[in-house]
Amino acid sequence: SDLTGETGKLPWRGIGWYRKHFTVPTSDTGKQIFVDFDGAMANAKIWLNGKYVGTWPYGYNSFRMDLTPFIKPGQQNVLAVRLDTENWDSRWYPGAGIYRHVWLVKTNAVHVGHWGTYVTTPKITDKSALVQLAVTVDNATNKKVNAVVRTSLYELDINNKPTAKVATTKESILELKPGSSM
């Protein structure tokens, strides 16, 4: 075989195309629509309805693309993804193509940001825990808005299902400028 040895002689160089046809209901007009890729190797280029959305070159971590400007509510939409590993060198087999989940995400125009929650527990005992929270809220509107943020914490059962509420934060009111995050 003429395949190189550094990747276990497994074939992976090439260009791959994926297409997904889907419809977003007209009731979602005004929503933010994103596509999240948990893993796509590599040099991803994304189009929606023939319009270029963006590029993500690195194949080993997740990424998000904003489809909102290109979505056609109530109509068929076509998502096209081009992956290119022709010039991607690796010491190990990097694989090729979409190799993890892909998610279509809908939010309101004012929403908790992508990866917008940060929770730490700097002190834990058998009887209590100190929990520190940070929440980022995005305002994708062209108006100033006030967002109310309140977080509740729950016990989890043996199957990681929420049971009893154990704490709720005070309300925080954030004044967000148009197109901003806080």
N, C-alpha and C positions, 0 to 999 in steps of 0.2 A: 504494500500500500504506500502511496505517496503522502500520507498524512504524517504530520510531525509528531515527534515523541514527547515533547514537553506537555502535551495535553492528553496523554494516554492514547494517542492515535484515534481519538474520537472526532468525528466530523462536526464542525461548528461554524466555520467561516461561511458567510453569505449574507444575503439580504432576505428578510421575511416581511410579508405584509399581512395584516389582520384587518378585518372589517366587521363592524357590529352595526346592525340596523335596529333602531329602537324608536319608540314614540314617547314623548313627554306630554301629559295631558294639558289642555289649555288652562286648567285650574292652577298650574304651576307657573303661569306668567308672572314675572316679577321675582321669582325665586332665583337663588344662586345655584348653579348646576356645575359640579366639578366631576372629574374622573380621577380616581386615585389608583396608582399602580403600585402594588407591593413589590414587584420585581419584573423588569423587562430588560433583557440583554441585547444589545446595547445601542447607544446613539439613537434613542427614540425620537422620532419626529411624528407629531400628532396633527391631524386635520379633522375638522368637523364640517360636514356639508360642503366640502371642497375648499374651506377656508383654513389657512394655516393657524394653528393654535400655539404651538411651541415645540421646543426641543429639550430633551434631558439626556446628556451624553453618558452619564455613569450608570452602569447596569447593576450595581450591587446594592443600591438602596432605593427606598420607596420615593415616590414623587407625586405631586398633584398638578393638574392642569385645569384652568378655569374655562369651562365651555360656555358660560353664560352669554357672551356676546354673539355666539354663533348658533345657539339653540333655536329651533323652530317649534314652539309649543303647538300641539294638536296635529303635527305633521310627522312623517317619517324623517328621522335624522340618521346620518351615516357617519360613524366614527371610523377613521382610518389611521392605522398605526404602522409606521415603517421602522424596522429594526435592522441595524447594519453592524455585522461583526467581521467584515472583510479585512479591516486593518487593526483589529483588536488583538493584541498579544497578551499572553498570560503564561505564568509558570504552571498553572493548574487548569483543568478543564473548566472554562467559564460558562459553558452552556450557551444557548442562544434562544431567542424568542421570549414570549411572555411566559414566565416560569412561576409566577405566584398569582394571587387573586387580583382582580380588577374590580373596583367599586364605583358605581354611579352615586354621587352624594348630592342631596338636595338640602338647602338651608333657606331660611328667611334672609332678607337683605341685611338685617342686623342679627348677628349670630356669634356664638363662641367660635373663636378662630381655629383653624387647622392646627392640631397639636397645641390647642389653647388652654389646656389645664396642666398645672404643675403642682404635684402633691408630694410633700415630704413628711416624714415622721421622725423628727430629730430626737425625740425622747419617748421610749416605750417601756412600760412596766407590765407586770401581770394584771394590774387593775386599771390602768389608764394609758393614754397616749396623747402626746402633743402633736397636733396635725397642723401643718402650715400649707396654705393654699394660695395659688396665684391663678387668675383666670384672665385671659385676653379676649376681648370682644371686638369684632370687626363691624364697621358700618360701611356697607357697600352702596349706600344711598347718596344722593347729591344734596342731602339736607342734614342739618345738625339734629341729633337725636339724643334723648336720655334713655339709657339702658339700665334696667334693674337687674342686679346680679345677687342671687342667693344660692348657697350650696348646702345640700343635705348629705350627711354621711349615714350609712346603713351597715349593720352587721351582715355578714355573709354566712350562709349555711354551709354544710359540708360540700355542696355542689356549686359553691360560689354564686348562689342566688341571694339577692337582697332579702333581708327579713326585717328586723326592728330598726327604726330610725334612732340613731344614737346622738346626733348633733345636727344643728342647723346654724349657719352663719347669719349675722345681721345683714339686712339689705344694704347693698352698696349701689349708689346711683352714679353712673358714669355719664358725663356729658361728652359725646363723641362728635367731632367735626366731620363734615362730609368726607367719605372715602378714607377714613382713618381707623386706626386700631388703638386700643388702650387696655 
